Amino acid sequence: MSKRGGEAGPSGTAGPLAKKGKGNEDVLAAVKKLVQQMKNAPEVEKTLAELALPYACREVVDKDADAVIDEIEAAIYKVAMTIMQGEGFEYDVPSRTKTNQMYIPELDRIVLKDQTSRRPFASTLTCRKAALTTRILGLVHQLCVKRIHVTKRDLFYTDVKLFEDQGHSDAILDDLSCMLGCTRSSLHVVASEKGVVVGRLQFTEDGDPIDCTRMGVGGKAIPPNIDKVAGLTSDALFILLVEKDAAFMRLAEDRFYNAYPCIIITAKGQPDVATRLFLRKLRATLRIPVLALVDSDPYGLKILSVYMKGSMNMSYDSSNLTTPDIKWLGVRPSDLDRFNIPQQCRLPMTEEDIKTGKKLLEEEWIKSNPEWVAELELMLRTKEKAEIQALSSFGFQYLTQQYLPRKLAAGDWC
């Protein structure tokens, strides 16, 4: 169970913790205890094969360019054989619908079951998708042969008239990852840079040394090719995962990581693949806790769930993209009263917010954490939500000088 911090004073004045003038070492005592617990605990990660589930599931692995080329050529060879036999051609594509996905408590993540769907070219319903699949197979084959990477946007612009919308080519890329049994990055197609990192971290990117303490307010863009990141070193005690760019900028500008040794990461909203891969790699390599700072609303929790349990869209790659046991530091519904967030900074939940919150309460991974259930129930009962920026009503630096130090000192996470 997490311990609770002291009450905030009226109008955002300092509560008991600040009045005592605790030094940074005292503030970090609870974090250090959590770090020690992590380092003492055996790092055992179960696999699908070990569970012996009564149904087959599909997962992908990293494959080199030659292996991907072999998979593509085998798929095209199979299509050519069916055409020569007079049967036309079709693809068997793993189904990524919600009914073909499920949460596995033992793995603490979403996985994709092994059901497939036929994609025949002769059908008016699927002929266009079959054509897109063939076209992108050819493009990915070229990339692997040339050993180069392109962005998803680059791929879309190779045949705008055929793809019509980037969403269509993006979806086919996910289908191909499932079909070929490889991660999406193995296809040599990456997303544009989105996430950023700053703080107590050094690494090399394609051989170039990077020091994230010298990246200014904007931070270092998380590279889309995570396989080019090596030599991760850090003296940080924790990773602070931030939902929004505005909060990240405040933390970076105040050099929060100097006072409280940490690595600060944000994907600026909905997490992208590169940020999820980078976060997982950081935690696995450094073995330090991840504390999350998100808005106090259902969508903040949904974003957190993508980092922790995976997304429905990419459940086939959840073993590579998820980071287990992220602690919810804030902003939590119980913080609104504990820190006396003014009423004008609290927003009424919409009907869609309430609907999303109720759906989250039905999720198995939420039910398994009684403290998360209590926070969600409080949110739905009060029908109030708040953004991280609501803390700025007490002063622009309240987040870095009061709120986070007090939360860390009290070990107030769940």
Disulfide bonds with the S-S distance in Angstrom:
none
